[in-house]
Amino acid sequence: MRRIIAAAMALCLLLAGCAAGGAPASNSAERANIEGIRDRVASAAQMISRVNAIIDWQIENSEKSIEEADAARQKGEAYVEEDRTEEIRQKQAELEGCLETVTAYAGWASALKGCGQEGIDLTYEAAAKYFSEVRGALEDMADIMAFYFAFREAAEPLTSFDAAAYETDMDRIYDLYYAVDGVSKGLAQLDCPEFMAQTFKLYISRFEHFMAILNEQYIGVQLNDPLRLSAGLYMLVRVEQEHYDYGVMLTRDFNLQYGKVGERLGGWVGELCTELAENCAALLRAM
């Protein structure tokens, strides 16, 4: 990564030098290419602003939900999170549209052929590098969002479980046990991103504890054993708190990666964007 950053920064410096140097010979094809880079860089900058808005929205809303859930739990109240699924779907579609466009830009820039004029050739090289890096950042963010929805789909049997719909404890515990089992197996099959694999593994492990307690609860109901039921309820509260805590950790793992994508787009990639725009303007003035 350091080598990549160093190479990109070197391109920035070289571009600055070329922009201040001699004027290249006029050529309609090269002019069209430089104009194409200028326009695509401006378009990409607008898309990056939209992506940054998505990142900010995700982090702000998820942190707000955590604060509200924490406050409700401290008061012993139930917390029902606002369903933002459709809005997140829309933002995912917006991101995919940006990624598709930037991918096309990257392909176009990488196909540009050098003309033997240093200022122009370095601009072509920098443009290919810029669009490649933007595409990589958006691909990583798209992977994060795809995992989020895969996670939600796998967990749906549990999140939609309606305990109040059952007339007997035995039926409720029985169906809940198999809902938990199905969710645990479904989550274990997901291709979890490396950055959150450890937390995800701990999160899934809580389901095994949950199932063991439900099994004890089921036996307690069968035997009408108040001691077993009381002990099971105590353990259930502890495991549920641990499960909640790991869920918060997962959410913040997601947010950390969203933030890192924003940092990538606003760091040296952002500097390269500025240098490209300035260099294109200088080259076009000199043509």
C-alpha positions in Angstrom: 0.0 0.0 0.0 2.9 2.4 0.8 4.4 1.8 -2.6 1.0 2.5 -4.3 0.6 5.7 -2.4 4.2 6.8 -3.1 3.7 6.1 -6.8 0.5 8.1 -6.9 2.1 11.0 -5.0 5.0 10.9 -7.5 2.5 11.1 -10.3 1.0 14.2 -8.6 4.4 15.9 -8.5 5.2 15.0 -12.1 1.8 16.3 -13.2 2.4 19.6 -11.4 5.8 19.9 -13.1 4.4 19.1 -16.5 1.6 21.6 -16.2 4.1 24.3 -15.5 6.4 23.2 -18.4 6.3 23.7 -22.1 3.2 23.6 -24.2 2.6 20.4 -26.2 1.9 20.5 -29.9 -1.8 20.8 -30.8 -3.4 17.5 -31.8 -7.2 17.1 -32.1 -7.1 13.5 -30.9 -5.0 14.3 -27.8 -7.1 17.3 -27.1 -10.2 15.1 -27.2 -8.6 12.7 -24.8 -7.6 15.4 -22.3 -11.1 16.9 -22.5 -12.4 13.3 -21.9 -10.2 13.0 -18.8 -11.3 16.4 -17.5 -15.0 15.6 -17.9 -14.7 12.2 -16.4 -12.7 13.4 -13.4 -15.3 16.1 -12.7 -18.1 13.4 -13.0 -16.2 11.1 -10.7 -15.8 13.9 -8.1 -19.5 14.4 -8.1 -20.1 10.6 -7.6 -17.6 10.6 -4.8 -19.6 13.3 -3.1 -22.7 11.2 -3.3 -20.8 8.1 -2.0 -19.5 10.2 1.0 -23.1 11.3 1.7 -24.1 7.6 1.8 -21.2 6.8 4.2 -22.2 9.7 6.5 -25.8 8.7 6.4 -25.0 5.1 7.3 -22.7 5.9 10.2 -24.9 8.6 11.7 -28.1 6.5 11.5 -26.6 3.3 12.9 -24.9 5.1 15.8 -28.2 6.8 16.5 -30.0 3.4 16.6 -27.4 2.1 19.0 -27.8 5.0 21.3 -31.6 4.6 21.3 -31.4 0.9 21.8 -28.9 1.3 24.7 -31.2 3.9 26.3 -34.3 1.6 26.0 -32.4 -1.4 27.4 -31.3 0.6 30.5 -34.9 1.5 31.1 -36.1 -2.1 30.6 -38.1 -1.1 27.6 -38.5 -2.8 24.2 -36.8 -1.1 21.3 -38.1 -1.4 17.8 -35.6 -0.1 15.3 -37.0 2.0 12.4 -37.0 -0.1 9.2 -34.7 1.6 6.8 -34.4 -1.4 4.5 -35.9 0.3 1.4 -33.8 3.4 1.9 -30.6 1.3 2.2 -31.6 -0.6 -0.9 -31.9 2.7 -2.8 -28.5 3.8 -1.6 -27.1 0.4 -2.6 -28.5 0.9 -6.1 -27.1 4.4 -6.2 -23.6 3.0 -5.3 -23.9 0.3 -7.9 -24.7 2.9 -10.5 -21.6 5.0 -9.5 -19.5 1.8 -9.6 -20.7 0.9 -13.1 -19.9 4.4 -14.4 -16.4 4.5 -12.8 -15.6 1.1 -14.1 -16.4 2.3 -17.6 -14.2 5.3 -16.9 -11.3 3.1 -15.7 -11.6 0.9 -18.8 -11.6 4.0 -21.1 -8.6 5.6 -19.4 -6.5 2.4 -19.3 -7.0 2.1 -23.1 -5.4 5.5 -23.9 -2.3 5.2 -25.9 0.8 7.4 -25.3 1.7 10.0 -27.9 5.3 10.6 -26.9 4.6 14.0 -25.2 5.6 13.6 -21.5 2.9 15.9 -20.1 0.1 14.2 -22.0 1.4 10.7 -21.4 1.8 11.2 -17.7 -1.8 12.6 -17.6 -3.0 9.4 -19.3 -1.1 7.3 -16.7 -2.4 9.3 -13.8 -6.0 9.2 -15.1 -5.8 5.4 -15.4 -4.4 5.2 -11.8 -7.1 7.5 -10.4 -10.1 5.8 -11.9 -8.7 2.4 -10.9 -8.3 3.5 -7.3 -11.8 5.0 -7.2 -13.2 1.8 -8.7 -11.4 -0.3 -6.0 -12.8 1.8 -3.2 -16.3 1.6 -4.5 -16.0 -2.2 -5.1 -15.0 -2.6 -1.4 -18.0 -0.5 -0.3 -20.3 -2.5 -2.5 -19.0 -5.8 -1.0 -19.8 -4.4 2.5 -23.3 -3.5 1.5 -23.8 -6.9 -0.2 -22.7 -8.7 3.0 -25.1 -6.5 5.1 -28.1 -7.7 3.0 -26.9 -11.3 3.0 -26.7 -11.1 6.8 -30.2 -9.6 7.1 -31.6 -12.3 4.9 -30.0 -15.1 6.8 -31.2 -13.7 10.1 -34.8 -13.1 8.9 -36.3 -16.2 10.5 -35.3 -14.9 13.9 -35.9 -11.2 13.4 -39.4 -12.0 12.2 -40.2 -14.5 14.9 -43.5 -13.6 16.7 -43.4 -15.1 20.2 -46.9 -13.6 21.0 -48.4 -15.8 18.3 -48.0 -19.0 20.3 -50.5 -20.2 22.9 -48.1 -22.5 24.8 -44.6 -22.1 26.0 -43.6 -25.5 24.6 -44.6 -24.6 21.1 -43.0 -21.2 21.3 -39.7 -22.6 22.6 -39.7 -25.4 20.1 -40.1 -23.2 17.1 -37.7 -20.6 18.4 -35.0 -23.2 18.9 -35.2 -24.3 15.3 -35.4 -20.7 14.1 -32.1 -20.0 16.0 -30.6 -23.1 14.7 -31.5 -22.2 11.1 -30.1 -18.7 11.4 -26.9 -19.9 13.0 -26.3 -22.3 10.1 -27.2 -19.7 7.5 -24.9 -17.1 8.9 -22.0 -19.6 9.1 -22.3 -20.2 5.4 -21.9 -16.5 4.5 -18.6 -15.3 3.1 -17.7 -12.8 5.9 -15.2 -10.1 5.0 -11.9 -10.6 6.8 -12.1 -7.3 8.7 -15.0 -8.5 10.8 -14.5 -12.3 10.8 -13.4 -12.5 14.4 -16.4 -10.6 15.7 -18.8 -12.4 13.4 -17.5 -15.8 14.7 -18.2 -14.7 18.3 -21.6 -13.4 17.3 -22.5 -16.8 15.8 -21.2 -18.7 18.8 -23.8 -16.9 21.0 -26.5 -18.8 19.1 -25.1 -22.1 20.3 -25.4 -20.9 23.9 -28.9 -19.6 23.1 -30.0 -23.0 21.8 -28.6 -24.8 24.9 -30.6 -22.5 27.2 -33.8 -23.0 25.1 -33.3 -26.7 25.4 -33.2 -26.4 29.1 -36.2 -24.2 29.1 -38.1 -26.8 27.0 -37.2 -29.5 29.5 -38.2 -27.2 32.4 -41.6 -26.6 30.9 -42.1 -30.3 30.3 -41.2 -31.2 33.9 -42.8 -28.1 35.3 -39.4 -27.5 37.1 -39.4 -23.9 38.4 -35.7 -24.2 39.5 -34.6 -25.2 36.0 -36.8 -22.5 34.4 -35.4 -19.8 36.7 -31.8 -20.7 36.1 -32.5 -20.9 32.3 -34.1 -17.4 32.4 -31.1 -16.0 34.2 -28.7 -17.4 31.7 -30.9 -16.3 28.8 -30.7 -12.7 29.9 -26.9 -12.9 30.1 -26.5 -14.6 26.7 -29.0 -12.1 25.1 -26.9 -9.2 26.4 -23.7 -10.7 25.0 -25.4 -11.3 21.7 -26.6 -7.7 21.6 -23.0 -6.5 22.5 -21.5 -8.5 19.6 -24.2 -7.1 17.3 -23.2 -3.6 18.2 -19.5 -4.5 17.6 -20.5 -5.8 14.1 -22.3 -2.6 13.3 -19.3 -0.6 14.3 -17.1 -2.9 12.2 -19.3 -2.1 9.3 -19.1 1.6 10.0 -15.3 1.5 10.4 -14.9 0.1 6.9 -17.4 2.6 5.5 -15.2 5.3 7.1 -12.0 3.8 5.6 -13.6 3.9 2.1 -14.3 7.6 2.7 -10.7 8.2 3.8 -9.3 6.5 0.7 -11.5 8.6 -1.6 -10.5 11.8 0.3 -6.8 11.2 0.8 -4.2 10.9 -1.9 -6.8 9.8 -4.3 -8.5 13.2 -3.7 -5.1 15.0 -4.3 -4.6 13.1 -7.5 -8.1 14.2 -8.6 -7.2 17.9 -8.0 -3.9 17.5 -9.8 -5.5 15.9 -12.8 -8.2 18.6 -13.1 -5.5 21.4 -12.9 -3.2 19.6 -15.3 -5.9 19.0 -17.8 -6.9 22.7 -17.7 -3.2 23.7 -18.2 -2.7 21.3 -21.1 -5.8 22.5 -22.8 -4.8 26.1 -22.5 -1.5 25.3 -24.1 -2.9 23.4 -27.1 
